[in-house]
């Protein structure tokens, strides 16, 4: 087993994180046209989106949690558990509060008007949401649930840091369990088990206290990244089995699509569907991590530096921008082939515009997920993942 003694340059994880967040934005644009209950919809709906979302649905967020756990592990190399906890709180709590009080109410206000549940102005809606009666139904957080989960999972990792002997034992044990072909087989078995047992019981709620399948999945991925990111033997095996992941994913994806499209796709208590879903989930992640480790570890660029710093701000802003854009555009009657690209450009361009504005204003940088200017590290090549563009 090879264990790095300190931070290493893992630009592949930066690229993977940025790509996954980019896919998330495109996915949310796609939901505007999908036959699902989302915040806002276009006048156009495409039934084929039921199968289309399966291209990224099984693995996209799981990969993000894995990379987030890996980034946190780099933070621990030069910090105590208390320092890591304080750094996480400073980075996550201000944007969570700001987003909950400002960004999400804009979304929920527009959604309520669009669906006929409200006809008043934004200020009235805000007071309604945060009144005692409104709070009795819970505080809507929409896409900010991801930040809440990252904060809680980071706290779990900090607790592990307080027991360094057990942490080292967990790392060594995981390396043994994942040795060779097991790096692809063992996670698939784990994902199958939780998919078949926990998902039918709890589903996916994105509510912290009632989301046990999601915790088994996302916390598991977060801790996987936290524990193995500095174990080079695991990464060598991921590289070795990257093509196996590609082949399995190419087999599993069309089967998943057929299971979704066919009325009998959920036969046998949904067991075949759950098995194929889990296989695709880890097969794609194996391929991405393997190819990324092999080819992107030294792929440095100014674009990477820029987007790594912008990604958290763009994540905070993108869904509010998208909901507003759909609200303003949906009545124009544009064909989908015009409307969808326009929404994509507005969402991505608007998010980057907000980043360009707020990064220049020291007072509001923290509420948009940016470090204070005095604490910003140099963007010189060679910085570890956790020190540049720290993910949410």
Secondary structure, DSSP 8 states (H G I E B T S, - for coil): --B-SS----HHHHHHHHHHHHHHHHHHHHHTTSSS--S---S---TTHHHHGGGTTTTHHHHHHHHHHHHHHHHGGGS-HHHHHHHHHHHHHHHHHHIIIIIHHHHHHHHHHHTTS--S-HHHHHHHHTSHHHHTT----GGGHHHHHHHHHHHHHHHHHT-HHHHHHHHHHHHHHTSTTHHHHHHHHHHHHHHHHTHHHH-----GGG-HHHHHHHHHHHHHHHHHTTBHHHHHHHHHTHHHHHHHHHHHHHHHHHHHHSTTTTTGGGHHHHHHHHHHHHHHHHHHHHHHHHHSTT---HHHHHHHHHHHHHHHHHHHHHHHHHHHHGGG---HHHHHHHHHHHHHHHHHHHHHHHTT-HHHHGGGT---GGG-----TT--GGGSS---
